[in-house]
Amino acid sequence: MKLSLSLKKILGPNGPGIDAAMRRGLRFLDAHSHTALLESVGKTIRSVPAFKAIDKSALQDSYGGNQKGPSDDFLVGRGLFYLGEQRRLFLDCTSGHYQMTWGYGHPELSEAAEVAARKGVCWDNHSNIPQAPVKRLGKVLVELANAPGQKDPLDTVLLGVCTGSVACAGALKIQLKVFEKARGAKVKPVIISMAGNYHGSDMIPQFMRGMWGHMARPFVLVNVEPNDPGALIKAFQEHGDRVAGFWAEPILMNREAIALDVDFLRLAQKWCRNVGALMCIDEIQTGFWQPEIFEFRTLGLEPDLVVLGKGMSAGFHPLSGVLLRSRHDVLAQYDAISTNGSAALPAYVALCSLELIRQQRLRLKAIKSRIQSGFEALAAEFPGKVLSAQGRGYLSGLKFRKVEDALQFHRDLLNAGLWTRVHAYHAGHSTVLTKLGLLADEQVVDFVLGSFRKLLQRRESGKRSL
């Protein structure tokens, strides 16, 4: 008996309207070049039929469950562009939630996944029996993580995890286990991390951000300010060989895209070696978003642990991991694992994405530089409104002098059809963030920078945005 599994039916009473809008929306996106789409950003696409969207009442309040009025959520996307439910065209300047390396529905990656599935590459299976793409991805990641002839290479990868949160928790467990084996169970370990860090949504990594402080504390936490070498040295000197681990994101996207200085990170690496602590670089945000693949390789660092996630599988399906040295492979089989952590098809897509990065490395390097220099130029051009350019390369933004200016500028961008993020939910936060997908060409970058400039000029002259 053949089952009827149609979009119209599965989406319920609103299904027929949604189905028609999605089909017409994709037809519009597929039929237009970057040039034509950029000309329509912010506009309502009348060729897409209006429809009744599904309300969000079943979702939690923090994600719009109590929203009043019509929603304008994601309808359909291609590349760097998407249509909202109100049929407006947006340029996605944050690559989904920072994970869609090649945008929406990349044709080569989509076809590669479909062909691989037809040939027997499975969606997922038990992690005890990983399929060929998982094993191949492990080998490729180890190769990419080490400089030629590196004396003490990262030669092992924990690849049985789905989300970055689980990967971060796994790396932390390794630090604590290695410390316990060296110092015994009676000595309480110390973890040094950056103030404003974000290493996942599990309770213990959130404890590293200062949350859940009234709960039981499994280790002593020391937060130091980013790029403050004095505070870093003081923390290591005070705790010495009780320090089990050091954590840092090369760019703190959860704290206004603060980019850590290479000298600061090298200082941390030196002190980790002095006291026997394991240095962990969290590349969930920075990894797979540059021709060198990993930011720590670009910076010339040699960490003990590297956490991977987000862009590794280009948003196809969550896939994360931890690079480490085999002597630190101290966890038992199920100490750090996800049920869907042996996802062969996402691993295959990750391998294909890495090949695309390899083929386009020169173009990506040029675009990376264009984005960074463009935001630096905007900060220099509007010093009255903008305090500084933030981040590095594809992870860039502008920090405003006033939080209300950042919030208003974010609204202006949204009204103009540019989807960005704004950090204004902590005291002192006033930054608009971007993370353009790797599909971005010079025209897209210049459009984004030009839109920022135009809106800044309007704000500077006191005019209201359109």
Secondary structure, DSSP 8 states (H G I E B T S, - for coil): ------HHHHTGGGHHHHHHHHHHHHHHHHHS-HHHHHHHTTSB-TTS--------TTS-GGGTTT--S----EEEEEBTEEEETT-BEEEESSHHHHT-TT-BS-HHHHHHHHHHHHTT--S---TTS--HHHHHHHHHHHHHHS-TT-SS---EEEEEE-SHHHHHHHHHHHHHHHHHHHH-TTS--EEEEETT----SSHHHHHTTT-STTS--SSEEEEE-TT-HHHHHHHHHHHGGGEEEEEE-SEEGGGTTEE--HHHHHHHHHHHHHHT-EEEEE-TTTTTSSTTS-HHHHHT---SEEEE-GGGGTTSS--EEEEE-GGG----TTSS--TT---HHHHHHHHHHHHHHHHTHHHHHHHHHHHHHHHHHHHHH-TTTEEEEEEETTEEEEEESSHHHHHHHHHHHHHTTEE-EEE-SSTT--EEEEE--TT--HHHHHHHHHHHHHHHHHHHTT----
